[in-house]
């Protein structure tokens, strides 16, 4: 990796690193949510119909 210098670019580089880390975490979270929705869609459809029949 590259070393950060003491100039103004180190601040922007640190910001970019924070943004990259936040984006990576956000994408992992969204992928996990999508997987949960996909898994829940196949199982959840049966549960929803049973719940709606009682109303």
KATA-V185032 format. One record per residue. N is the residue number from 0. RES is the residue in three letters. SS is DSSP state (@ for helix, = for strand, . for the rest). D_LAST is the distance of its C-alpha to the last C-alpha in whole Angstrom. Layout:
<<N & RES & SS & D_LAST> <N & RES & SS & D_LAST>>
This chain:
<<0 & UNK & . & 61> <1 & UNK & . & 63> <2 & UNK & . & 64> <3 & UNK & . & 63> <4 & UNK & . & 66> <5 & UNK & . & 67> <6 & UNK & . & 67> <7 & UNK & . & 64> <8 & UNK & @ & 62> <9 & UNK & @ & 61> <10 & UNK & @ & 59> <11 & UNK & @ & 57> <12 & UNK & @ & 57> <13 & UNK & @ & 56> <14 & UNK & @ & 53> <15 & UNK & @ & 52> <16 & UNK & @ & 52> <17 & UNK & @ & 49> <18 & UNK & @ & 48> <19 & UNK & @ & 48> <20 & UNK & @ & 46> <21 & UNK & @ & 43> <22 & UNK & @ & 43> <23 & UNK & @ & 43> <24 & UNK & @ & 41> <25 & UNK & @ & 38> <26 & UNK & @ & 38> <27 & UNK & @ & 38> <28 & UNK & @ & 35> <29 & UNK & @ & 33> <30 & UNK & @ & 34> <31 & UNK & @ & 32> <32 & UNK & @ & 29> <33 & UNK & @ & 29> <34 & UNK & @ & 30> <35 & UNK & @ & 27> <36 & UNK & @ & 25> <37 & UNK & @ & 26> <38 & UNK & @ & 26> <39 & UNK & @ & 22> <40 & UNK & @ & 21> <41 & UNK & @ & 22> <42 & UNK & @ & 20> <43 & UNK & @ & 17> <44 & UNK & @ & 16> <45 & UNK & @ & 15> <46 & UNK & @ & 13> <47 & UNK & @ & 11> <48 & UNK & @ & 10> <49 & UNK & @ & 10> <50 & UNK & @ & 7> <51 & UNK & @ & 5> <52 & UNK & @ & 6> <53 & UNK & . & 4> <54 & UNK & . & 0>>
